[in-house]
Amino acid sequence: MKSASTKGVAAREGSPPKLPDSVEECLKQGLVARAQELGWWGDESAYLLVRDGGSHNFHVTLPKKRAVADLGFDLSDAKGIAVIKKVWSSSVAGADGQLREGDVIRGVDAQPLWTCEAVVSAIRSGRGQVALSVARSGGPSLAASSSAAGLRPADIAASSGRFSWRADRLLVAAGDAHRVSFHSPGNVVLQYSFRVQDHDIAMEVSRVSEAAAAPLLQLRGQELQGVLHLPEAGPHVVRWDNTYSYLRSKRLGFSLSLLPASAWEGEQRGAQCLRLEAEAARSKERAREVGEAISGDEAKLAALRKQAEKLERSLGRSRKERDEHMARWREAKAGLKSLQEGGAIEGGGGVHGPSATAAPAPPAQAPALAAT
């Protein structure tokens, strides 16, 4: 961290908490009241923020260039927990770009830590690189009152708005889990979607109660989405579980939205109306295109009909001309036959007429004179 950001924590005015080690131990055991008696000035919502996380929880791994905790951000313990007061742009944290003012350091190297002293001590003792568990506020789950089971969002039953939690590239370490806690007023709908960059991850939605209860939803996959109706009021938690993976960390992107069931039904009706309107618009456009195609085809058909009529007329003339030539041919053939038959009759009368007389017999030869 920059300059004196870890050599001396920016404390709030007044005396620092007494016995910080004991305070940290009390908070690890959930003894919030005892920690306050020992001088911790945080409240239960701050305790739960570190324990359960906020609206956006993620992990940041930063390299350490020196033995001191010089990672490039300043901390404040004004709320009893380690809150980033400033990130120096020229530092390791500034170059990484994931941390911002107001983020809460929930733990170091997979160990949950509450007080600034414990966070600074863990960062200083880290070697090579430091893995920070961070919670970022900004959603309704961090803005209102809290209960022992989780952070309560604003009264969503009286609002038609949507409360959302999301992350784009949250690192869920091997053997770790990411949780989003909220308090439901009952009869609400939880819309969820998540995607893991590589492999898969388990997702579970549960209602937090004293008695052990079966999860309301259990999934495992790489990319899933859906809705879940939460009829009962009370604290709930959404948990992405990577504890079954001993070696592989996962990059998780998720989106959660919580809204009253009536508002969700209204959104569904609105979405259906939009789909129907879009379908009607597509059908209307298609009808226009088909109408234009029909008009073009009708024009082509009219032209083809005219051409067919012209061809029919031409065909009629050709047939008529053919019939005329056939009639002439028949007449010519009949005349030729008649001429041929007439010539044959005349030739037959010359053979059998009077001119056909027998040739005269040769004169008788005189008898030969007897020899004397």
MOBEL-V164308 format. One record per backbone hydrogen bond with DSSP energy under -1.0 kcal/mol. NH is the residue of the N-H (numbers start at 0). CO is the residue of the C=O. E is the energy in kcal/mol with one decimal. If there is no record, write none. Layout:
BEGIN
NH_CO_E / NH_CO_E
END
This chain:
BEGIN
4_1_-2.4 / 7_3_-1.8 / 9_74_-1.3 / 10_8_-1.5 / 22_18_-2.5 / 23_19_-2.8 / 24_20_-2.1 / 25_21_-2.5 / 26_22_-2.4 / 27_23_-2.2 / 28_24_-1.5 / 29_26_-1.1 / 30_25_-3.0 / 31_29_-1.5 / 34_30_-2.2 / 35_31_-2.3 / 36_32_-2.0 / 37_33_-1.5 / 38_35_-1.2 / 39_34_-2.4 / 46_42_-2.2 / 47_43_-2.8 / 48_44_-2.0 / 49_45_-1.7 / 50_46_-2.2 / 51_47_-3.5 / 52_48_-1.2 / 55_135_-1.1 / 57_133_-2.4 / 59_131_-2.4 / 61_129_-2.7 / 63_127_-2.4 / 69_67_-2.0 / 70_68_-1.1 / 73_85_-2.7 / 75_82_-2.6 / 76_9_-1.3 / 79_76_-1.8 / 82_75_-2.4 / 82_80_-1.0 / 83_102_-3.2 / 84_73_-3.4 / 85_73_-1.2 / 87_71_-2.7 / 90_87_-1.7 / 92_70_-2.5 / 94_90_-2.4 / 95_91_-2.0 / 96_92_-2.0 / 101_83_-2.8 / 102_99_-1.9 / 103_134_-2.9 / 104_81_-2.7 / 105_132_-3.2 / 106_132_-1.2 / 107_110_-1.8 / 108_130_-3.6 / 110_107_-1.4 / 112_105_-2.8 / 118_114_-1.9 / 119_115_-3.0 / 120_116_-2.3 / 121_117_-2.2 / 122_118_-2.2 / 123_119_-2.4 / 124_120_-1.9 / 128_126_-2.4 / 129_61_-3.1 / 131_59_-3.7 / 132_106_-2.4 / 133_57_-3.2 / 134_103_-2.4 / 135_55_-2.9 / 141_138_-1.6 / 146_149_-2.2 / 151_144_-1.5 / 155_153_-1.4 / 158_155_-1.4 / 162_257_-2.3 / 164_255_-2.3 / 166_253_-2.2 / 169_251_-2.9 / 171_249_-3.1 / 174_241_-2.0 / 174_244_-1.0 / 175_172_-2.1 / 177_239_-2.4 / 179_237_-2.4 / 181_235_-2.3 / 183_233_-3.0 / 187_229_-2.0 / 188_258_-3.1 / 189_227_-3.1 / 190_256_-2.9 / 191_225_-2.6 / 192_254_-1.5 / 193_223_-2.6 / 194_252_-2.6 / 195_221_-3.0 / 196_250_-2.2 / 200_220_-1.9 / 201_240_-1.8 / 202_218_-2.6 / 203_238_-2.3 / 204_216_-2.2 / 205_236_-2.3 / 207_234_-2.3 / 215_204_-2.3 / 216_204_-1.5 / 218_202_-2.9 / 220_200_-2.0 / 223_193_-1.8 / 225_191_-2.4 / 227_189_-2.1 / 229_187_-3.3 / 233_183_-3.1 / 235_181_-3.4 / 236_205_-2.4 / 237_179_-2.9 / 238_203_-3.0 / 239_177_-3.1 / 240_201_-2.7 / 241_175_-2.0 / 244_241_-1.3 / 249_171_-2.4 / 251_169_-3.8 / 252_194_-2.5 / 253_166_-1.8 / 254_192_-2.5 / 255_164_-3.4 / 256_190_-2.3 / 257_162_-2.8 / 258_188_-1.8 / 260_186_-2.3 / 263_259_-2.6 / 264_260_-2.9 / 265_261_-2.4 / 266_262_-2.5 / 267_263_-2.6 / 268_264_-2.7 / 269_265_-2.9 / 270_266_-3.2 / 271_267_-2.7 / 272_268_-2.8 / 273_269_-2.5 / 274_270_-2.5 / 275_271_-2.9 / 276_272_-3.0 / 277_273_-2.7 / 278_274_-2.8 / 279_275_-3.1 / 280_276_-2.7 / 281_277_-2.6 / 282_278_-2.8 / 283_279_-2.9 / 284_280_-2.5 / 285_281_-2.6 / 286_282_-2.9 / 287_283_-2.3 / 288_284_-2.4 / 289_285_-3.0 / 290_286_-2.8 / 291_287_-2.5 / 292_288_-2.3 / 293_289_-2.9 / 294_290_-2.7 / 295_291_-2.4 / 296_292_-2.6 / 297_293_-3.2 / 298_294_-2.2 / 299_295_-2.1 / 300_296_-2.8 / 301_297_-2.7 / 302_298_-2.2 / 303_299_-2.5 / 304_300_-2.7 / 305_301_-2.4 / 306_302_-2.3 / 307_303_-2.6 / 308_304_-2.9 / 309_305_-2.4 / 310_306_-2.3 / 311_307_-2.7 / 312_308_-2.5 / 313_309_-2.4 / 314_310_-2.9 / 315_311_-2.7 / 316_312_-2.5 / 317_313_-2.5 / 318_314_-2.6 / 319_315_-2.5 / 320_316_-2.8 / 321_317_-2.5 / 322_318_-2.9 / 323_319_-2.5 / 324_320_-2.5 / 325_321_-2.5 / 326_322_-2.4 / 327_323_-2.3 / 328_324_-2.4 / 329_325_-2.4 / 330_326_-2.5 / 331_327_-3.1 / 332_328_-2.6 / 333_329_-2.8 / 334_330_-2.8 / 335_331_-2.5 / 336_332_-2.2 / 337_333_-2.6 / 338_334_-2.5 / 339_335_-2.4 / 340_336_-2.4 / 341_337_-2.3 / 342_338_-1.9 / 343_339_-1.2 / 344_340_-1.2 / 345_341_-1.5 / 346_342_-1.6 / 347_343_-1.2 / 348_344_-1.1 / 355_352_-1.3 / 356_354_-1.7
END
